[in-house]
Each structure stands twice: as C-alpha cells, then as structure tokens.
Amino acid sequence: MNKVSLIIPTINSERDVRVLCQSIKELGLDDKVEAVFVDSDSKDNTVSVLKEFGFPKVIALNEIVSKGKARNIGIRNSTGDIVANLDSDVELMKGWYEELLRTMEYTDIVTGYASNPFDEKPLPRVSIYINGQDITYPCCNVAHKRKVFDKVGLFDETQGQAEDVELNYRCVLNGYAIIYNPRMQVIHHQRTTRKGEWKQAFWNGEARYELNKAHPELSKKHQHGLSFRNFVRLGFGALGYTFGRFYKRPGEKVRGV
C-alpha cells in the first residue's frame, strides 16, 4: 500500500486544528498516514494543541511564510508516495482516506469535495479552464503522487493565495489530469458570515493579480458567473486586485498561512 503524507500549514489556528486532529484520530488514520504540520510562528496555542495530540512531525517556524513555502517545507520533510495537501481548518469525513486511495489507483492527482456548513448557497469559484480542465480547485483537499512534484516542481512560494491554482496550471500544461472525486469529502470551516465572505473575496482578488503577474496568459481566462452575489464578490475582488497591483510592495507578506 502506498504511504500517504498529509501536509498542513498552520498559523494561529488552535481551534480549527483541534477539530482536524480529532477527525484524523477518530477515523483511525494517525497510524496509517504521516501528518506533517508546518506552523508559521503562531502566537496562540496551535503548536501546543498539535503536541497534545502526539503528532511527531510539527515544524515550528520562527517567521510568517506564504502557504506555498509552508507546503514546500512540509513536502520536503515528508516521505509518502502520495502527498495530500490540506488546510488547517478542514475536518476529514468518513471514507476520505479510502476514496483517496481508490482514486489514486488510476490517476496521479485527485481533488475532493469541501463543504462549508455555514453557507447553504456558497459562491462558486471563478473558474479558469486550461485544455478543458478547471485549474481553480483549492488546496484544502487535494492529493498528488510524489512523482508529480518531481516533474513539475513544488509550489510557487511567491504566490500569496493562489499557490494551488498556479501549481494546477503547471500540472495541466505537463499533461496531468486533475480528477474530481466528490466522495473524498472534508468540511471546510472557513467563513461564517457575509463579511467574512467579502473579505475572502478581497484577498482572492489580490491573489488573482499575483497569478496573472506570474502567468499573464491567464488574465483573460477567468470565468465569472452572472449572479448578484458574484457581482458584489467581483467588486471586493477588484479592490483586492488593485491593492496587489498598486499598493503591495514586492515581497511584502500581507497575510499569514
């Protein structure tokens, strides 16, 4: 059986990461997977919570780094043939591990379903299609065979938020298919209010600027929906894009992991 490594970046997420750790334990995965946590200088009790659960690979950094850099540190310190990237605010659902292994029998990249229990009508992603494939699947629930990273490289550490989309783009350009398995499920405990949703839209807009800066050819491939909420979301996204374009200094870290 292929060994699975879970790569989880954290920062000031003691409440959320406790839920994730409990789900790993309750599903009996702590003896089946290698969990690698990379913490970006948390000021709360995140690291203490991880030690409480007894996970042996907790890499505590003394600086705030981008998600891409944190993920890369985790990947380099992992040993699994399959590398699953998660966010610290997800909760693994029953069957997640089994569906991951089943799908990996016939593909090299799989992404699963991430639900938000606080939003009955979540905003759809602003998709980008390359060679007929959507490359905007987020890294909160995705797995790659290690050989994929050997071929296309690791995450772009200069990307503040779109490190997952940028990697997906390179994977598709290198001939890989991103397989979606809706039965590989996690609960994503992210935004809980409309204010949080619009705030996320702002930073997503900033991320799209960084992505377009790295790959200008993607700038005209964004697929926007035509709902009222999408127009509002686009307004906040435009503000974030403008921030990234005119106000963010090169190399400036405006958000943690």
C-alpha beads as a LAMMPS data file, in Angstrom:
LAMMPS data file: protein, C-alpha beads

257 atoms
256 bonds

1 atom types
1 bond types

-500.0 500.0 xlo xhi
-500.0 500.0 ylo yhi
-500.0 500.0 zlo zhi

Masses

1 110.0

Atoms # bond

1 1 1 0.000 0.000 0.000
2 1 1 1.251 3.487 -0.849
3 1 1 2.133 5.655 2.126
4 1 1 0.143 8.903 2.435
5 1 1 1.620 12.108 3.837
6 1 1 -0.699 14.918 4.977
7 1 1 0.803 18.402 4.609
8 1 1 -0.927 21.007 6.785
9 1 1 0.247 24.629 7.143
10 1 1 -0.954 26.412 10.282
11 1 1 -0.904 29.844 11.894
12 1 1 -2.922 30.932 14.949
13 1 1 -5.444 28.148 14.329
14 1 1 -5.666 26.337 17.653
15 1 1 -9.465 25.931 17.493
16 1 1 -9.648 24.739 13.902
17 1 1 -6.609 22.484 14.046
18 1 1 -8.030 20.707 17.088
19 1 1 -11.073 19.725 15.008
20 1 1 -8.813 18.466 12.214
21 1 1 -6.652 16.464 14.614
22 1 1 -9.721 14.922 16.237
23 1 1 -11.034 13.841 12.825
24 1 1 -7.688 12.194 11.992
25 1 1 -7.789 10.310 15.289
26 1 1 -11.472 9.376 15.090
27 1 1 -11.014 7.911 11.611
28 1 1 -8.078 5.850 12.865
29 1 1 -5.692 7.495 10.426
30 1 1 -2.935 8.515 12.820
31 1 1 -1.404 5.032 12.387
32 1 1 -1.986 4.999 8.615
33 1 1 -0.777 8.417 7.472
34 1 1 2.181 10.678 8.101
35 1 1 0.870 14.050 9.256
36 1 1 3.313 16.933 8.756
37 1 1 2.293 20.270 10.293
38 1 1 4.221 23.432 9.380
39 1 1 3.463 26.326 11.713
40 1 1 4.243 29.948 10.782
41 1 1 5.175 31.413 14.156
42 1 1 1.743 31.095 15.794
43 1 1 1.168 33.351 18.787
44 1 1 -1.671 31.238 20.202
45 1 1 -1.646 27.605 21.364
46 1 1 -1.614 25.956 17.927
47 1 1 1.717 24.176 18.461
48 1 1 0.686 23.064 21.948
49 1 1 -2.525 21.543 20.562
50 1 1 -0.541 19.607 17.954
51 1 1 1.835 18.289 20.608
52 1 1 -1.160 17.367 22.758
53 1 1 -2.377 15.049 20.005
54 1 1 1.068 13.490 19.743
55 1 1 1.813 14.066 16.069
56 1 1 5.594 13.650 15.765
57 1 1 6.201 15.935 12.779
58 1 1 5.436 19.501 13.837
59 1 1 7.761 22.021 12.194
60 1 1 7.555 25.304 14.109
61 1 1 8.975 28.222 12.125
62 1 1 10.066 31.499 13.684
63 1 1 8.677 33.555 10.818
64 1 1 5.476 34.003 8.837
65 1 1 5.768 32.450 5.399
66 1 1 3.455 32.039 2.425
67 1 1 1.273 28.965 2.204
68 1 1 3.323 27.817 -0.760
69 1 1 6.561 27.928 1.221
70 1 1 4.951 26.190 4.199
71 1 1 3.609 23.433 1.952
72 1 1 7.023 23.011 0.322
73 1 1 8.723 22.688 3.692
74 1 1 6.192 20.026 4.615
75 1 1 6.630 18.140 1.347
76 1 1 10.419 18.150 1.689
77 1 1 10.086 16.749 5.218
78 1 1 7.600 14.020 4.260
79 1 1 8.181 10.512 2.971
80 1 1 4.862 9.394 1.447
81 1 1 4.405 8.257 -2.135
82 1 1 1.116 10.214 -2.041
83 1 1 1.141 13.803 -0.763
84 1 1 -2.208 15.199 0.389
85 1 1 -2.353 18.957 0.946
86 1 1 -4.976 20.137 3.436
87 1 1 -5.806 23.394 5.194
88 1 1 -5.778 23.609 8.969
89 1 1 -9.500 24.467 9.070
90 1 1 -10.803 21.274 7.452
91 1 1 -12.374 18.220 9.058
92 1 1 -11.930 14.855 7.374
93 1 1 -15.141 12.953 6.750
94 1 1 -15.704 9.199 6.958
95 1 1 -14.401 7.458 3.836
96 1 1 -11.981 10.252 2.890
97 1 1 -8.890 8.062 3.163
98 1 1 -10.438 5.092 1.384
99 1 1 -11.656 7.263 -1.510
100 1 1 -8.222 8.859 -1.784
101 1 1 -6.501 5.503 -2.132
102 1 1 -9.156 4.162 -4.518
103 1 1 -8.817 7.137 -6.858
104 1 1 -5.035 7.062 -6.749
105 1 1 -5.126 3.579 -8.237
106 1 1 -5.833 5.116 -11.651
107 1 1 -4.688 8.753 -11.506
108 1 1 -1.854 10.975 -10.272
109 1 1 -3.874 13.940 -8.929
110 1 1 -7.210 13.895 -7.134
111 1 1 -9.226 16.664 -5.543
112 1 1 -12.252 16.151 -3.348
113 1 1 -15.359 17.925 -2.130
114 1 1 -15.074 20.662 0.504
115 1 1 -18.338 21.788 2.064
116 1 1 -18.950 24.902 4.148
117 1 1 -21.548 24.088 6.833
118 1 1 -22.278 27.781 7.439
119 1 1 -23.182 28.696 3.868
120 1 1 -26.158 26.998 2.217
121 1 1 -25.515 28.903 -1.028
122 1 1 -21.741 29.220 -1.327
123 1 1 -20.228 31.382 -4.019
124 1 1 -18.929 29.342 -6.924
125 1 1 -15.250 29.571 -7.745
126 1 1 -14.165 31.940 -10.506
127 1 1 -13.026 29.114 -12.747
128 1 1 -10.117 29.097 -15.167
129 1 1 -10.187 26.409 -17.847
130 1 1 -6.988 25.180 -19.466
131 1 1 -7.166 22.388 -22.055
132 1 1 -10.731 21.750 -20.923
133 1 1 -9.788 21.391 -17.244
134 1 1 -10.702 23.675 -14.356
135 1 1 -7.465 24.620 -12.600
136 1 1 -9.057 26.500 -9.683
137 1 1 -9.555 23.523 -7.362
138 1 1 -8.246 24.695 -3.961
139 1 1 -5.513 23.013 -1.955
140 1 1 -7.679 22.397 1.085
141 1 1 -8.391 18.857 -0.173
142 1 1 -6.082 17.657 -2.928
143 1 1 -3.501 14.914 -3.302
144 1 1 -0.647 14.296 -5.727
145 1 1 1.640 11.365 -6.269
146 1 1 5.133 12.482 -5.348
147 1 1 6.347 11.928 -8.881
148 1 1 4.151 14.873 -9.979
149 1 1 6.268 17.261 -7.887
150 1 1 9.413 15.620 -9.232
151 1 1 8.265 16.539 -12.747
152 1 1 6.575 19.947 -12.421
153 1 1 8.274 21.290 -9.280
154 1 1 6.843 22.386 -5.944
155 1 1 4.567 25.312 -5.082
156 1 1 5.432 28.842 -6.195
157 1 1 6.407 30.473 -2.899
158 1 1 5.827 33.997 -4.244
159 1 1 2.081 33.378 -4.558
160 1 1 0.242 34.778 -1.548
161 1 1 -3.054 32.911 -2.021
162 1 1 -3.123 31.291 -5.462
163 1 1 -0.309 28.810 -4.946
164 1 1 -2.766 25.987 -5.603
165 1 1 -4.100 27.408 -8.901
166 1 1 -0.575 28.128 -10.120
167 1 1 0.502 24.554 -9.396
168 1 1 -2.640 23.163 -11.052
169 1 1 -1.786 25.201 -14.155
170 1 1 1.690 23.716 -14.422
171 1 1 0.337 20.220 -13.836
172 1 1 -2.176 20.534 -16.681
173 1 1 0.458 22.014 -19.012
174 1 1 2.593 18.956 -18.258
175 1 1 -0.191 16.608 -19.312
176 1 1 -1.683 15.657 -15.957
177 1 1 -5.424 15.280 -15.414
178 1 1 -6.962 16.607 -12.191
179 1 1 -9.623 14.081 -11.189
180 1 1 -12.503 15.263 -9.012
181 1 1 -13.927 12.719 -6.561
182 1 1 -16.978 14.161 -4.719
183 1 1 -16.887 11.245 -2.259
184 1 1 -13.476 12.329 -0.932
185 1 1 -15.055 14.804 1.451
186 1 1 -13.938 17.333 4.015
187 1 1 -15.835 20.026 5.881
188 1 1 -14.126 23.377 5.366
189 1 1 -14.681 25.542 8.435
190 1 1 -13.776 28.828 6.799
191 1 1 -16.003 31.921 6.605
192 1 1 -19.100 32.075 8.813
193 1 1 -20.515 35.492 7.845
194 1 1 -21.143 37.555 4.728
195 1 1 -18.474 39.970 5.996
196 1 1 -16.013 37.101 6.051
197 1 1 -17.085 36.088 2.562
198 1 1 -16.423 39.543 1.127
199 1 1 -13.117 39.748 2.981
200 1 1 -12.132 36.453 1.406
201 1 1 -13.183 37.831 -1.985
202 1 1 -10.853 40.810 -1.451
203 1 1 -7.854 38.564 -0.824
204 1 1 -8.859 36.274 -3.685
205 1 1 -8.741 39.343 -5.927
206 1 1 -5.244 40.130 -4.689
207 1 1 -4.291 36.513 -5.366
208 1 1 -5.566 36.715 -8.944
209 1 1 -3.299 39.714 -9.526
210 1 1 -0.295 37.712 -8.304
211 1 1 -1.343 34.794 -10.509
212 1 1 -1.774 36.984 -13.587
213 1 1 1.567 38.616 -12.884
214 1 1 3.273 35.215 -12.949
215 1 1 1.240 33.969 -15.936
216 1 1 -0.155 36.894 -17.992
217 1 1 -1.755 34.473 -20.441
218 1 1 -4.313 33.544 -17.749
219 1 1 -5.698 37.066 -17.368
220 1 1 -8.460 36.591 -19.955
221 1 1 -9.468 33.075 -18.962
222 1 1 -11.378 33.811 -15.724
223 1 1 -14.970 32.539 -15.914
224 1 1 -17.313 34.802 -13.879
225 1 1 -20.917 33.911 -13.108
226 1 1 -23.813 36.318 -13.579
227 1 1 -25.487 36.370 -10.171
228 1 1 -25.893 39.439 -7.945
229 1 1 -23.640 37.917 -5.294
230 1 1 -20.999 37.294 -7.919
231 1 1 -21.088 40.941 -8.962
232 1 1 -20.679 42.004 -5.319
233 1 1 -17.881 39.473 -4.899
234 1 1 -16.217 40.812 -8.031
235 1 1 -16.337 44.320 -6.579
236 1 1 -14.417 43.238 -3.481
237 1 1 -12.146 41.129 -5.652
238 1 1 -11.389 44.170 -7.806
239 1 1 -10.382 46.099 -4.683
240 1 1 -8.024 43.280 -3.738
241 1 1 -6.640 43.159 -7.265
242 1 1 -5.996 46.916 -7.138
243 1 1 -4.289 46.534 -3.764
244 1 1 -1.973 43.895 -5.190
245 1 1 -1.284 45.979 -8.288
246 1 1 -0.629 49.394 -6.790
247 1 1 -0.131 49.174 -3.030
248 1 1 1.525 45.895 -2.133
249 1 1 5.300 46.219 -2.132
250 1 1 7.259 43.434 -3.889
251 1 1 7.819 40.572 -1.480
252 1 1 5.544 42.049 1.197
253 1 1 3.667 39.491 3.268
254 1 1 0.165 40.813 3.867
255 1 1 -1.309 37.586 5.223
256 1 1 -0.096 34.596 7.110
257 1 1 -0.731 30.993 6.241

Bonds

1 1 1 2
2 1 2 3
3 1 3 4
4 1 4 5
5 1 5 6
6 1 6 7
7 1 7 8
8 1 8 9
9 1 9 10
10 1 10 11
11 1 11 12
12 1 12 13
13 1 13 14
14 1 14 15
15 1 15 16
16 1 16 17
17 1 17 18
18 1 18 19
19 1 19 20
20 1 20 21
21 1 21 22
22 1 22 23
23 1 23 24
24 1 24 25
25 1 25 26
26 1 26 27
27 1 27 28
28 1 28 29
29 1 29 30
30 1 30 31
31 1 31 32
32 1 32 33
33 1 33 34
34 1 34 35
35 1 35 36
36 1 36 37
37 1 37 38
38 1 38 39
39 1 39 40
40 1 40 41
41 1 41 42
42 1 42 43
43 1 43 44
44 1 44 45
45 1 45 46
46 1 46 47
47 1 47 48
48 1 48 49
49 1 49 50
50 1 50 51
51 1 51 52
52 1 52 53
53 1 53 54
54 1 54 55
55 1 55 56
56 1 56 57
57 1 57 58
58 1 58 59
59 1 59 60
60 1 60 61
61 1 61 62
62 1 62 63
63 1 63 64
64 1 64 65
65 1 65 66
66 1 66 67
67 1 67 68
68 1 68 69
69 1 69 70
70 1 70 71
71 1 71 72
72 1 72 73
73 1 73 74
74 1 74 75
75 1 75 76
76 1 76 77
77 1 77 78
78 1 78 79
79 1 79 80
80 1 80 81
81 1 81 82
82 1 82 83
83 1 83 84
84 1 84 85
85 1 85 86
86 1 86 87
87 1 87 88
88 1 88 89
89 1 89 90
90 1 90 91
91 1 91 92
92 1 92 93
93 1 93 94
94 1 94 95
95 1 95 96
96 1 96 97
97 1 97 98
98 1 98 99
99 1 99 100
100 1 100 101
101 1 101 102
102 1 102 103
103 1 103 104
104 1 104 105
105 1 105 106
106 1 106 107
107 1 107 108
108 1 108 109
109 1 109 110
110 1 110 111
111 1 111 112
112 1 112 113
113 1 113 114
114 1 114 115
115 1 115 116
116 1 116 117
117 1 117 118
118 1 118 119
119 1 119 120
120 1 120 121
121 1 121 122
122 1 122 123
123 1 123 124
124 1 124 125
125 1 125 126
126 1 126 127
127 1 127 128
128 1 128 129
129 1 129 130
130 1 130 131
131 1 131 132
132 1 132 133
133 1 133 134
134 1 134 135
135 1 135 136
136 1 136 137
137 1 137 138
138 1 138 139
139 1 139 140
140 1 140 141
141 1 141 142
142 1 142 143
143 1 143 144
144 1 144 145
145 1 145 146
146 1 146 147
147 1 147 148
148 1 148 149
149 1 149 150
150 1 150 151
151 1 151 152
152 1 152 153
153 1 153 154
154 1 154 155
155 1 155 156
156 1 156 157
157 1 157 158
158 1 158 159
159 1 159 160
160 1 160 161
161 1 161 162
162 1 162 163
163 1 163 164
164 1 164 165
165 1 165 166
166 1 166 167
167 1 167 168
168 1 168 169
169 1 169 170
170 1 170 171
171 1 171 172
172 1 172 173
173 1 173 174
174 1 174 175
175 1 175 176
176 1 176 177
177 1 177 178
178 1 178 179
179 1 179 180
180 1 180 181
181 1 181 182
182 1 182 183
183 1 183 184
184 1 184 185
185 1 185 186
186 1 186 187
187 1 187 188
188 1 188 189
189 1 189 190
190 1 190 191
191 1 191 192
192 1 192 193
193 1 193 194
194 1 194 195
195 1 195 196
196 1 196 197
197 1 197 198
198 1 198 199
199 1 199 200
200 1 200 201
201 1 201 202
202 1 202 203
203 1 203 204
204 1 204 205
205 1 205 206
206 1 206 207
207 1 207 208
208 1 208 209
209 1 209 210
210 1 210 211
211 1 211 212
212 1 212 213
213 1 213 214
214 1 214 215
215 1 215 216
216 1 216 217
217 1 217 218
218 1 218 219
219 1 219 220
220 1 220 221
221 1 221 222
222 1 222 223
223 1 223 224
224 1 224 225
225 1 225 226
226 1 226 227
227 1 227 228
228 1 228 229
229 1 229 230
230 1 230 231
231 1 231 232
232 1 232 233
233 1 233 234
234 1 234 235
235 1 235 236
236 1 236 237
237 1 237 238
238 1 238 239
239 1 239 240
240 1 240 241
241 1 241 242
242 1 242 243
243 1 243 244
244 1 244 245
245 1 245 246
246 1 246 247
247 1 247 248
248 1 248 249
249 1 249 250
250 1 250 251
251 1 251 252
252 1 252 253
253 1 253 254
254 1 254 255
255 1 255 256
256 1 256 257
